[in-house]
């Protein structure tokens, strides 16, 4: 008899958190589960710690060469036998009832995916709640488009919308939906979970929203906010290009391109701020900023976005980008 739920956990250099993560899964109130630990060539003790969990018959372990988060998820998918499939990152942990609650809702509603809300846990172990705002409990195809897909592309500033984050880990998927899916590499796209969410949501007839925080996502602000990421703008540009193709494929581009451009402006701002964090020296900062503004989707975004939706400071930023006033941009930021 197949387990009700397969939980896939990619593992890489998380020796300090993997035990808490797996313990939270083995303590789930739903007992008919399998936990698939995918050691992605981890150079620390993580792989050995995974093996110790094999004493529990619900645990399977894969050891593979390092290929990144997406390749580890794909390896786990091939081994999964559950009727429903979820993912957890090995530096996170979950509420004891998470998978029972997701499973009961997805069964009750006969949905393709059930999504819960989440907590963020900072490096000082401060916990913050993150709920969905103003969203129905059950989404049909039209509501999936309007409440999930379009806000993932970007916020409609003219309607004062908020964008939503891409998260594979708070979702429970019907096996038939995800069985043949291949996760895209994080080495190709920034925020690759957005790509996965967009590709899978569009295939769904119905999605359930469980607006209860059940997933504990460890967020290290330094990793994104304070650290220089070399050539991150290439991955951001790739994501925008993929999203443009996605909108065109589903006949949404003409009506919804504004969302893409507002996201592109946000990515451009982030990329130039990132260049300054590298402490590269003025000459290198200017060269990198020029390269950023020459990337096609970032360039297209700053040239086509509506200025009227922004405050004065952002209008100045966008105009400086349009006219490639790089020295002034560096000084402004």
matplotlib code that plots the C-alpha trace (Angstrom):
import matplotlib.pyplot as plt

x = [0.0, 1.4, 2.0, -0.4, 2.3, 5.9, 8.1, 11.2, 14.1, 17.1, 20.2, 23.3, 25.6, 22.9, 24.5, 23.3, 19.7, 18.9, 18.1, 15.4, 14.0, 13.7, 12.5, 9.7, 8.7, 8.8, 6.7, 3.8, 0.4, -0.2, 1.7, 1.4, 4.3, 7.6, 10.5, 13.0, 16.4, 18.5, 22.1, 23.3, 27.0, 27.2, 30.8, 30.0, 28.4, 24.9, 25.0, 26.1, 23.3, 20.8, 21.9, 21.2, 17.5, 17.2, 16.4, 12.9, 11.3, 9.6, 12.9, 14.7, 18.1, 19.7, 23.4, 24.2, 26.8, 26.2, 23.8, 21.9, 18.5, 16.4, 18.4, 18.0, 14.2, 14.0, 16.0, 13.6, 10.5, 11.7, 11.7, 8.4, 5.5, 3.0, -0.4, 0.5, 3.9, 5.5, 8.9, 10.8, 14.2, 16.7, 17.4, 13.6, 11.1, 7.3, 4.4, 3.5, 0.1, 1.2, 0.9, -2.2, -4.0, -2.8, -3.8, -7.2, -8.0, -6.7, -8.8, -11.9, -11.8, -10.5, -7.9, -4.6, -2.6, -3.1, -1.0, -0.5, 0.9, 4.3, 6.4, 9.8, 12.5, 15.5, 19.0, 18.0, 15.0, 12.5, 9.3, 7.0, 3.7, 3.0, -0.6, -2.3, -4.3, -7.8, -7.8, -10.6, -10.2, -10.8, -9.6, -10.9, -8.9, -9.9, -9.1, -5.8, -4.9, -5.9, -4.9, -1.8, -0.3, -0.5, 0.7, 3.7, 4.7, 4.4, 2.1, -0.3, 0.7, -2.3, -4.6, -2.4, -1.9, 0.8, 2.9, 3.2, 6.3, 7.1, 7.4, 7.4, 7.9, 4.5, 2.6, 1.1, 0.8, -1.5, 0.9, -0.5, 0.2, 3.8, 5.0, 6.6, 7.7, 11.3, 12.3, 14.4, 17.9, 18.6, 21.8, 19.7, 17.0, 16.9, 14.0, 13.5, 10.5, 8.6, 9.1, 7.9, 4.9, 3.9, 4.3, 2.3, -0.4, -1.5, -2.2, -4.5, -8.3, -8.5, -6.2, -7.0, -5.6, -5.1, -4.4, -2.7, 1.0, 2.4, 5.9, 8.9, 11.2, 14.6, 15.4, 19.0, 18.6, 22.4, 22.2, 20.1, 20.2, 23.8, 26.0, 27.3, 26.1, 28.3, 26.3, 23.0, 21.4, 22.0, 19.7, 17.2, 17.2, 16.7, 13.7, 12.1, 12.7, 11.1, 8.1, 7.7, 7.6, 5.1, 2.8, 2.9, 2.4, -0.8, -2.0, -1.6, 1.3, -0.6, -2.9, -0.4, 3.0, 2.9, 3.4, 6.5, 7.9, 7.4, 9.2, 12.0, 12.4, 12.6, 15.2, 17.2, 17.3, 18.3, 21.1, 22.7, 22.4, 24.1, 27.0, 27.6, 27.7, 30.6, 33.0, 34.5, 35.7, 34.1, 35.4, 34.1, 30.8, 30.2, 31.2, 28.8, 25.9, 26.4, 26.3, 23.1, 21.4, 22.3, 20.6, 17.6, 14.7, 16.0, 16.5, 13.0, 11.4, 12.9, 12.0, 8.4, 7.2, 4.6, 6.4, 3.0, 2.8, 6.0, 7.0, 9.5, 12.6, 11.8, 10.9, 14.4, 15.9, 14.0, 14.9, 18.6, 18.4, 16.7, 19.4, 22.2, 23.4, 25.5, 27.7, 24.6, 22.9, 25.8, 25.8, 22.0, 22.0]
y = [0.0, 3.4, 6.0, 8.9, 11.5, 11.5, 14.3, 15.1, 16.8, 18.0, 18.0, 20.1, 21.4, 21.5, 19.3, 21.8, 21.8, 18.5, 16.7, 19.2, 19.2, 15.4, 15.0, 17.4, 15.2, 11.9, 13.5, 14.3, 13.3, 11.6, 8.4, 7.0, 9.0, 8.4, 10.8, 10.9, 12.5, 13.5, 14.0, 16.3, 15.6, 17.4, 17.8, 18.0, 15.4, 15.8, 12.6, 10.5, 12.1, 11.2, 7.5, 7.5, 8.2, 5.0, 3.2, 4.5, 2.4, 5.5, 7.1, 6.6, 8.1, 8.9, 9.9, 11.7, 14.0, 17.7, 19.1, 21.8, 22.1, 21.4, 18.3, 16.9, 17.5, 15.7, 12.8, 12.5, 12.7, 9.6, 7.6, 9.0, 6.5, 8.6, 9.6, 13.3, 14.9, 17.7, 19.3, 20.6, 22.3, 20.7, 24.0, 24.4, 22.6, 22.1, 22.1, 18.5, 18.7, 20.3, 17.3, 15.9, 19.3, 19.7, 16.1, 16.4, 19.7, 18.4, 15.3, 17.2, 19.7, 17.3, 19.9, 19.5, 21.5, 22.7, 25.6, 26.7, 29.9, 30.0, 31.5, 33.0, 32.4, 34.7, 33.9, 35.1, 32.6, 35.4, 34.1, 36.1, 35.0, 35.4, 34.8, 35.1, 38.4, 38.5, 35.2, 32.6, 29.2, 27.4, 28.7, 27.6, 28.3, 31.9, 32.6, 30.7, 33.1, 36.2, 35.4, 33.3, 33.4, 37.1, 38.3, 35.9, 37.7, 41.0, 43.4, 45.6, 48.9, 50.7, 48.5, 48.8, 45.0, 43.2, 40.5, 37.1, 34.9, 31.7, 28.7, 25.1, 24.0, 25.0, 23.1, 19.6, 18.3, 15.6, 12.9, 12.9, 16.6, 16.5, 13.0, 13.9, 17.4, 18.5, 21.4, 24.1, 24.8, 27.6, 28.0, 29.3, 31.4, 33.5, 32.5, 29.2, 28.4, 31.1, 29.2, 25.9, 27.5, 29.2, 26.0, 23.9, 26.4, 26.9, 23.1, 23.0, 22.9, 23.8, 24.8, 25.0, 27.6, 26.7, 30.1, 28.7, 29.0, 25.5, 25.8, 27.3, 28.9, 29.9, 33.3, 34.6, 38.2, 38.5, 36.0, 38.3, 41.8, 42.3, 40.0, 40.7, 38.1, 38.1, 38.5, 38.0, 40.3, 37.6, 35.2, 37.9, 38.8, 35.1, 34.9, 38.0, 36.5, 33.2, 35.1, 37.1, 33.9, 32.4, 35.4, 35.2, 31.4, 31.9, 35.0, 37.2, 39.5, 42.4, 42.8, 42.0, 43.2, 46.0, 43.4, 42.2, 45.6, 46.6, 43.4, 44.3, 47.7, 46.1, 43.7, 46.5, 48.4, 45.3, 44.5, 48.0, 48.0, 44.5, 45.9, 48.5, 45.8, 44.1, 46.9, 46.5, 50.0, 52.8, 51.7, 48.1, 49.3, 51.6, 48.8, 46.4, 48.9, 49.5, 45.8, 45.6, 48.3, 46.6, 43.3, 43.1, 42.5, 44.8, 47.5, 46.8, 47.1, 50.5, 51.9, 50.6, 50.8, 53.6, 56.4, 57.6, 54.6, 55.5, 58.1, 60.9, 59.0, 56.0, 58.2, 59.7, 56.2, 55.0, 58.1, 57.8, 54.1, 55.1, 57.6, 55.4, 58.1, 55.4, 57.7, 59.5, 56.2, 54.9, 58.2, 58.1, 54.6]
z = [0.0, -1.0, 1.6, 1.6, 1.4, 0.1, 1.6, -0.4, 1.5, -0.5, 1.8, 1.3, 4.1, 6.7, 9.5, 12.1, 11.1, 9.4, 12.6, 13.7, 10.1, 9.9, 13.5, 12.7, 9.7, 11.6, 14.3, 11.9, 13.1, 9.7, 10.0, 6.4, 5.0, 3.4, 3.9, 1.1, 2.0, -1.0, 0.0, -2.8, -2.5, 0.8, 1.9, 5.6, 8.0, 6.5, 4.5, 7.5, 9.6, 6.8, 7.1, 10.8, 10.1, 8.0, 11.3, 10.7, 7.9, 6.6, 5.6, 2.3, 1.5, -1.8, -2.1, -5.4, -6.9, -6.3, -8.8, -6.9, -5.2, -8.3, -9.3, -5.8, -5.9, -9.3, -7.9, -5.0, -7.3, -9.2, -5.9, -4.5, -4.2, -2.2, -3.5, -2.7, -2.7, -0.6, -0.3, 2.7, 2.7, 5.2, 7.0, 7.8, 9.9, 10.0, 12.4, 13.6, 11.9, 8.6, 6.3, 8.0, 7.5, 3.9, 3.1, 4.6, 2.8, -0.6, -0.2, 1.0, -1.8, -4.5, -5.5, -7.4, -4.9, -1.3, -0.1, 3.5, 5.0, 6.6, 9.4, 8.8, 11.4, 11.5, 12.8, 16.3, 16.2, 16.0, 14.3, 12.0, 10.5, 6.8, 5.8, 2.4, 2.2, 0.8, -1.0, -1.2, 0.3, -3.0, -6.4, -9.7, -12.9, -13.2, -9.5, -9.8, -12.5, -10.7, -7.1, -7.7, -11.2, -12.0, -8.6, -8.9, -12.2, -10.4, -8.6, -10.6, -9.0, -10.6, -8.6, -5.5, -5.5, -3.6, -5.2, -3.7, -3.2, -5.0, -2.6, -3.5, 0.1, 1.5, -1.2, -1.3, -4.8, -6.3, -7.6, -11.1, -11.5, -10.5, -11.4, -14.7, -13.8, -13.8, -11.6, -13.4, -12.2, -9.7, -11.7, -14.6, -12.9, -9.8, -7.5, -9.5, -7.3, -9.1, -12.4, -10.8, -9.3, -12.5, -14.6, -12.2, -11.2, -14.8, -15.1, -12.1, -12.2, -8.5, -5.7, -2.0, 0.3, 3.9, 5.5, 8.5, 9.2, 9.3, 7.7, 9.4, 6.8, 8.1, 6.6, 6.8, 5.8, 5.2, 2.3, 0.2, 1.7, 2.6, 0.5, -2.9, -5.5, -8.6, -11.9, -10.1, -12.8, -15.4, -13.5, -12.9, -16.6, -17.4, -15.1, -16.7, -20.2, -19.1, -17.7, -20.9, -22.9, -20.3, -20.7, -24.5, -24.5, -22.5, -24.3, -21.3, -22.3, -23.9, -20.9, -18.1, -19.4, -16.8, -14.1, -15.8, -16.2, -12.5, -11.5, -14.0, -12.4, -9.0, -10.3, -11.9, -8.6, -6.7, -9.3, -9.1, -5.3, -5.3, -7.4, -4.7, -2.0, -3.7, -2.8, -6.3, -6.5, -8.5, -11.9, -11.6, -10.1, -13.1, -15.5, -13.8, -13.7, -17.5, -18.1, -16.0, -18.1, -21.3, -20.5, -22.7, -20.2, -17.6, -20.3, -21.7, -18.2, -17.3, -20.8, -20.9, -17.3, -16.5, -14.5, -13.1, -10.7, -8.8, -6.2, -7.1, -6.0, -8.1, -11.1, -10.9, -10.7, -13.7, -15.8, -14.9, -16.0, -19.3, -20.1, -18.7, -16.3, -14.5, -12.3, -11.0, -10.4, -8.3, -6.3, -5.8, -4.4]

ax = plt.figure().add_subplot(projection="3d")
ax.plot(x, y, z, "-o")
ax.set_aspect("equal")
plt.show()
